[in-house]
Structure formats: structure tokens, C-alpha cells
């Protein structure tokens, strides 16, 4: 896709004015970094507050009666008992149990609010609409931007606009007034830090971003640091750490299958892909498992790097990797053969013709600091 055909978020000109280096991402022209640089942006978010433009993500309203029941036909989570004002992480599955996307689902009272990945939003919308019963409508919120304010100072910065944000807990998602506009504010994010995601009318996005950045604790953060922050926090990136060929058990996302939807749950199965997923959950022996890896050197071990055991037998591949600025270690996510997935197992990554020892590690690589 050429630059002239790239989509732009409502903050596109704002990024350029603030010195962003722009790159194509998921069909959009997006900021990968600002003059501060990726490493300092990463460390600033961990220490203070970082502001991200994530308006390329897909925002939707599911409007109509029995929306929770309809979503439970597609998602392996408990939507029916999701309290109003709460959101839940979910996996959109195909009939084989493969992951089509991961998303957030919120009970907004009169409707359900969905946030999906940018690269998948067209396909996700078509898939969901194709399986909706009559009387339900999936409406894209194309007139809204999405900002993420992340880091330990995020609460102090946002509370200057509405003190009520300080009362929210992790995964709360409610409507609040910011700068005189009704916004949807969730206490959540993609960095492992405390923070918020803010759905704001597109026409007010620049004004809101400018107001947040007027606080000395807040800096603009690009996609580069967003990626290193989420990897340190053990969070998957769709299309890299999982895809339509990956099931939740292989992806180590069993926790994303609600108890009510499991084989012994009160509403067992009933979601697309339920039979293969529940079978894999019962067997607990997938061919491959997603694991965390810590390198024995500081050399980053990137996506696509082949992994071997001590006898030089191929056992897996890295799906995400970098040098973590906060943990100060070479960290990766990978899929390895079952049996090589136990914490403490030594594997070897082939980097530029040399084998680098890595150790299977628990994730996250840094402590998550959500306010629960």
C-alpha cells in the first residue's frame, strides 16, 4: 500500500507537528516514534505517563435485544453475566477453534461496546454480522478516536479532567465527561501499567490529546515503544503470537475461556469452535505451546528466529522478540514443542549463524501494575 493510499487517524497532522516518524501499519500511516526515541518513550511510560493514538483500532456498538446471547455464540467468554460497566478480554474463534482475533467486550447497558484489532476489523465485522440473529445491528463508530493514557501517573493526569477516573478499577468501562464531551473511559491498556483507554469523538481528539500533553508527566508514545511495553508485559500481538492456525490452549490463553463456558460450566460450549477447543482443553497436550524466553546475552532474538534443543533438533520458532528496556534482558515469545515448554528448559536460538542459549521463563517479564 502506497503512502497516498494509507488511512489516517484524526490525530495524523498532530503527530507530524510533534515530530513523529510515520510508518505504514495495518493500512494506516502511524507514528512509530517521536524525537524522544523508542527506548526513552518506553521508560517514560513505565515511570510517568505515555499517550498513545490507537484510533486505528476498530470500535463497534452491538445494538439490539439479546446481544449477550448472540456474542456467546461466537466468543468463549461469559457475556450474559458480565456486569454493566465492565469489560472482558475475548477471543473470536473459527469453527476449527483457531483465533481470528482478540478483542475487548463491554456491557454498556443498552448496547455492547467492542474494540478489535486494526488489521482485522473489516473481517471481524463481516464475520460477526454474518452470525447475528435478526434484530441486532453491529455499528462501526467511525466518528470516534481512541487514545490510551498509560503509566503510574496516568490517573493523576486524567483526574484533572474528571476526578471520577480515580475511582475506576481494572477493566471498568464507563461513560464520563472530559472537556465537556461524553467519552467512554476504561481502566485498561496494552502496557502492563495502570492506565486508561479513552473513546472520544474524533473532532475533539486533538483537543483532548493537547490537554493531556500539557502535563509535564505526559509524553507522546509511538508504536515502537508500544510493542516493547506489551512484550515485557507478556501480552500477545495478533498476527504474530497467535493467528487463525492457533487455538487458545496452544496460545496459553486458557484463562480467556470463562468457567461458565467450559465442559463443566453452566453454559458449556455453545460457541464457535467449542468442540475442538474443549477437546484440547481436556487433553492439555497441544503439539506446541506459547512460552516466554529470556536470552543468555543482550542480543535481541527477533520474530522468525528458529529454536533448537541441545541435540540441535528444531523445536520451535520465535514470534516476538526484543531487548526489554525495563527488565534489561533479551526477551521473546515463542512456540515450542510440547515437552520443551516447562519453565527452566534451555533452548537455543540461531542468530546470524550462532546459537544463543535461552531459558523458558514465566511471563510477564516485568510486574503488571493494574489497579484491581
C-alpha positions in Angstrom: 0.0 0.0 0.0 1.5 3.4 -1.0 1.6 6.3 1.3 -1.1 8.1 -0.7 -3.5 5.2 0.0 -2.8 4.8 3.7 -5.6 5.7 6.1 -5.1 8.4 8.6 -6.4 8.8 12.2 -7.9 12.1 13.4 -4.6 12.9 15.0 -2.4 12.4 11.9 -1.4 16.0 11.4 -0.9 16.3 15.2 1.7 13.5 15.1 3.6 15.2 12.3 3.5 18.6 14.0 5.0 16.8 17.1 7.9 15.3 15.1 6.7 11.8 14.7 8.4 9.3 12.3 5.5 7.8 10.5 5.3 4.2 9.1 2.6 2.1 7.5 0.8 -0.1 10.0 -2.4 -2.1 9.4 -3.3 0.1 6.5 -2.7 3.3 8.4 0.0 5.9 8.5 1.0 5.7 12.1 3.7 7.2 14.4 6.4 4.6 15.3 8.4 7.1 17.5 8.8 10.8 18.4 12.0 12.8 19.0 12.3 11.3 22.5 13.1 7.9 20.9 11.7 4.4 21.4 13.8 3.5 24.5 13.1 6.7 26.3 9.4 6.6 25.4 9.3 3.1 26.8 11.0 4.1 30.1 8.9 7.3 30.4 5.7 5.2 30.2 6.9 2.9 32.9 7.9 5.8 35.1 5.2 8.5 34.4 2.5 8.7 31.7 2.5 7.9 28.0 -0.1 9.0 25.5 -0.8 6.6 22.5 -3.0 7.2 19.5 -4.8 3.8 18.9 -7.6 5.2 16.7 -6.7 2.7 14.0 -8.4 0.1 16.2 -11.9 -0.9 15.4 -14.7 0.4 17.7 -18.2 -1.0 17.4 -21.6 -0.9 19.1 -23.7 -4.1 19.1 -27.2 -2.7 19.4 -30.5 -4.6 19.9 -32.0 -7.2 22.2 -30.2 -10.4 23.3 -26.8 -9.1 22.3 -25.1 -11.0 25.1 -26.6 -14.3 23.9 -25.6 -13.6 20.4 -22.0 -12.8 21.4 -21.8 -16.1 23.4 -22.5 -17.9 20.1 -19.1 -16.5 18.9 -17.0 -16.0 22.0 -15.8 -18.5 24.7 -16.5 -16.0 27.5 -19.3 -15.3 29.9 -21.1 -12.3 28.3 -24.5 -12.9 29.9 -23.3 -12.4 33.4 -20.8 -9.5 32.5 -21.9 -6.6 34.8 -22.8 -3.3 33.3 -19.8 -1.0 33.2 -17.3 -3.9 32.9 -15.3 -5.2 30.0 -13.7 -8.6 29.3 -11.0 -9.9 27.1 -12.3 -12.3 24.4 -11.1 -14.5 21.5 -13.0 -14.6 18.3 -12.7 -18.2 17.0 -13.4 -20.0 13.8 -15.1 -23.4 13.5 -11.7 -25.2 14.0 -11.0 -23.3 17.2 -8.4 -21.1 15.5 -8.1 -17.5 16.8 -9.5 -15.0 14.2 -8.8 -12.0 16.6 -8.7 -11.0 20.2 -10.9 -8.1 21.3 -12.5 -6.4 24.3 -16.2 -6.7 25.0 -18.0 -4.2 27.3 -21.5 -4.3 28.7 -22.5 -0.7 28.1 -26.1 -1.2 29.3 -28.2 -0.5 26.3 -25.6 -2.0 23.9 -22.3 -3.9 23.9 -19.1 -2.0 23.0 -16.4 -3.9 21.1 -12.8 -3.0 20.4 -11.0 -5.1 17.8 -7.6 -5.1 16.2 -7.0 -2.7 13.3 -5.7 -5.3 10.8 -8.7 -7.5 11.5 -11.6 -5.0 11.9 -13.1 -5.4 8.4 -13.0 -9.2 8.5 -14.2 -9.2 12.2 -17.2 -7.0 11.4 -18.2 -9.2 8.4 -17.8 -12.4 10.5 -19.9 -11.1 13.4 -22.6 -9.6 11.2 -22.9 -12.9 9.3 -23.7 -14.7 12.5 -26.1 -12.2 14.1 -29.8 -13.0 14.6 -32.4 -10.7 13.3 -32.9 -7.6 15.5 -29.2 -7.0 16.2 -27.0 -4.5 14.4 -23.2 -4.0 14.5 -22.5 -0.3 14.1 -18.9 0.9 13.5 -18.0 4.0 15.5 -16.0 5.6 12.7 -16.7 9.1 14.1 -14.6 8.3 17.3 -10.9 8.3 18.0 -9.2 6.1 20.6 -6.5 7.3 22.9 -4.5 5.3 25.5 -3.0 7.0 28.5 -0.7 4.6 30.3 1.7 4.6 33.2 1.7 5.2 37.0 1.0 9.0 36.6 -2.0 8.4 34.2 -4.5 8.6 37.0 -3.2 11.9 38.2 -3.1 13.4 34.7 -6.6 12.2 33.7 -8.1 13.1 37.1 -7.5 16.8 36.4 -10.2 16.5 33.7 -12.6 14.3 35.8 -11.8 13.1 39.3 -14.1 10.1 38.9 -11.5 8.3 36.8 -9.6 7.6 40.1 -12.4 5.5 41.4 -12.4 3.1 38.4 -10.8 -0.3 38.8 -9.0 -2.5 36.2 -11.5 -3.4 33.4 -14.1 -0.9 34.4 -15.5 0.8 31.4 -18.0 3.7 31.8 -19.1 7.0 30.1 -17.6 10.1 31.7 -17.4 13.8 30.7 -13.9 15.0 29.6 -13.5 18.6 28.3 -17.3 18.8 28.1 -17.6 15.7 25.8 -19.1 12.4 26.7 -16.3 9.8 26.4 -16.1 6.1 27.1 -13.3 5.5 29.5 -11.9 2.1 30.5 -9.2 1.5 33.1 -7.1 -0.9 31.0 -4.4 -0.9 28.4 -1.7 -2.8 26.5 1.4 -1.9 28.5 1.0 -3.8 31.8 0.8 -0.5 33.6 -2.1 1.2 35.2 -3.9 3.4 32.7 -6.9 4.2 30.6 -8.3 3.9 27.1 -10.5 6.8 26.0 -13.0 6.7 23.2 -13.6 10.3 22.2 -15.5 12.0 19.4 -13.0 12.4 16.5 -13.5 16.1 16.3 -12.3 16.5 19.9 -9.3 14.1 19.8 -6.7 16.7 19.2 -8.0 19.0 21.9 -8.0 16.1 24.4 -4.5 15.0 23.4 -3.2 18.5 23.7 -4.7 18.9 27.2 -3.2 15.7 28.4 0.2 16.6 27.0 0.1 19.9 28.8 1.1 18.0 31.9 4.8 17.6 32.2 4.4 14.0 33.3 2.8 13.1 29.9 4.7 12.4 26.6 3.5 11.1 23.2 4.5 7.5 22.6 4.7 5.6 19.3 4.2 2.1 18.1 7.8 1.1 18.7 7.6 1.5 22.5 4.0 0.2 22.5 5.4 -3.1 21.2 8.3 -3.4 23.7 6.0 -2.4 26.6 3.4 -5.1 25.7 6.1 -7.8 25.2 7.7 -7.1 28.5 4.2 -7.4 30.0 3.6 -10.8 28.3 0.8 -9.6 26.1 0.2 -11.2 22.7 0.2 -9.3 19.4 -2.4 -10.7 17.0 -0.9 -11.9 13.7 2.4 -12.6 15.4 1.9 -14.5 18.7 -1.4 -16.0 17.6 -3.4 -16.4 14.4 -6.2 -18.4 12.8 -4.0 -21.5 12.9 -3.6 -21.2 16.7 -6.0 -22.4 19.3 -6.4 -20.9 22.8 -4.7 -23.9 24.5 -1.6 -23.8 22.3 -1.5 -20.0 22.8 -1.5 -20.4 26.6 -4.8 -18.4 26.8 -6.9 -20.9 28.7 -7.8 -18.2 31.1 -9.7 -16.5 28.2 -12.2 -19.4 28.3 -14.7 -18.5 31.0 -15.6 -21.2 33.6 -19.2 -20.9 32.6 -18.3 -22.0 29.0 -16.1 -24.9 29.8 -17.2 -28.6 29.7 -18.4 -28.5 33.4 -19.8 -24.9 33.2 -23.4 -23.9 33.5 -23.4 -22.9 29.8 -20.9 -25.3 28.5 -19.7 -24.9 24.9 -22.2 -23.3 22.5 -19.6 -21.0 21.0 -18.0 -21.4 17.5 -15.1 -23.8 17.7 -16.2 -25.2 21.0 -15.8 -28.9 20.2 -12.1 -28.7 19.2 -11.2 -26.1 21.9 -12.9 -28.1 24.8 -11.2 -31.3 23.5 -7.8 -29.6 23.5 -8.6 -28.2 27.0 -9.4 -31.6 28.3 -6.3 -33.3 26.8 -3.9 -30.4 27.8 -1.3 -31.7 25.4 -1.2 -29.4 22.3 1.6 -30.0 19.8 3.1 -26.6 20.6 2.9 -24.1 23.4 3.5 -20.4 23.6 6.2 -19.6 26.1 8.4 -16.8 27.3 12.1 -16.9 26.7 15.0 -15.0 28.3 18.3 -14.8 26.5 21.7 -15.5 28.0 23.1 -12.4 26.1 21.7 -8.9 25.5 21.3 -9.7 21.8 17.6 -9.4 20.8 16.1 -12.6 19.4 13.6 -11.5 16.8 10.4 -12.9 15.3 11.1 -15.8 12.9 14.2 -17.0 14.7 14.4 -20.8 14.7 14.8 -22.6 18.0 16.7 -25.9 18.7 17.2 -28.3 21.6 20.7 -29.3 23.0 21.0 -32.0 20.3 20.4 -29.4 17.5 16.8 -30.7 16.8 14.4 -28.0 15.6 11.8 -27.4 18.3 10.1 -24.1 17.6 10.1 -20.5 16.4 10.1 -17.1 18.0 7.0 -15.0 17.3 8.0 -11.7 19.1 11.4 -10.6 20.5 13.3 -7.5 21.6 15.7 -6.2 24.3 13.5 -5.1 27.2 14.4 -1.6 28.2 12.9 -2.1 31.7 13.9 -5.6 32.5 17.3 -5.1 30.7 17.2 -8.6 29.2 16.7 -10.1 25.8 13.1 -11.4 25.9 11.0 -13.3 23.4 7.7 -15.1 22.9 7.9 -18.4 21.0 6.0 -21.6 20.2 8.0 -24.7 21.2 7.1 -28.4 21.0 5.1 -29.7 23.9 7.7 -31.1 26.4 10.1 -28.3 25.8 7.7 -25.7 27.3 8.4 -26.2 31.0 9.9 -23.2 32.9 13.6 -23.6 33.2 14.1 -25.6 29.9 17.1 -24.4 27.9 16.7 -23.9 24.2 19.0 -22.4 21.6 18.2 -19.6 19.1 20.0 -19.4 15.8 21.0 -15.7 15.4 23.3 -14.9 12.4 24.6 -18.4 12.3 25.3 -18.7 16.0 23.4 -20.5 18.7 22.3 -18.3 21.7 21.1 -20.1 24.8 17.7 -19.0 26.1 15.7 -20.2 29.0 11.9 -20.8 29.1 10.6 -18.2 31.6 7.3 -17.3 33.3 5.5 -14.2 31.8 5.1 -11.3 32.3 8.8 -10.4 32.2 8.0 -7.3 34.3 5.4 -7.0 37.0 1.9 -5.9 35.8 0.6 -3.0 37.8 -3.1 -2.9 37.2 -5.3 -1.3 39.9 -7.8 -4.0 40.9 
